[in-house]
Amino acid sequence: MPEEHNGPWDAALAALGSDEAIRFLACLSWELTVAARREYGTQGDMPPGSEYPLRSYNELLHRTSMQLCQSVGVPHGGYPDEAFIEMLQAEATRAERLSNVESAVGRTLRTLARDGS
């Protein structure tokens, strides 16, 4: 994993078992939609080009959903776990949304911990 992407949650994600990973991916999918909604303007006041952050979240959600499908046995592709984490961080960095995605991952891990996962 590239050094500049090492975050405090890397070890926690890598340590998830398969059942925990499925719960994590499902919860993260929802958290990414919440992050994307924060990018919405009120109807009619979104300046040209403002759809870029939404496209970035859509791409992250697409890949997270694909990973979830793989985890439950639906053959939609997917990545080895470490490659998925790298891709998630790289895409978020490219879109200048790494802190938002890190927050979504942190909330997801806290939700799982609170639920006893």
C-alpha angles and dihedrals in degrees: 000000000000111000095231090062099051105122132175091260098057094090092045092053094046091051096056117117119225095266091046090048091055091051090045094051093047092050093043090052089058093043090053090054088052090051090049092051089058087064093059117108122206111281111286099012101084108117120227111281094024090114089075095088090049091051089051093052090046090055091049091048091047092054093042090051090048089052090049091051090052090049092057094044101262107136102230097129119259136173138257106270097256092047090050091053090048092048092048092051094043094050092047091049092048090052092046090240101109095120091051092050092045088053090050091050091048092050090048093052091047091050091052092047092049090050090052098251 
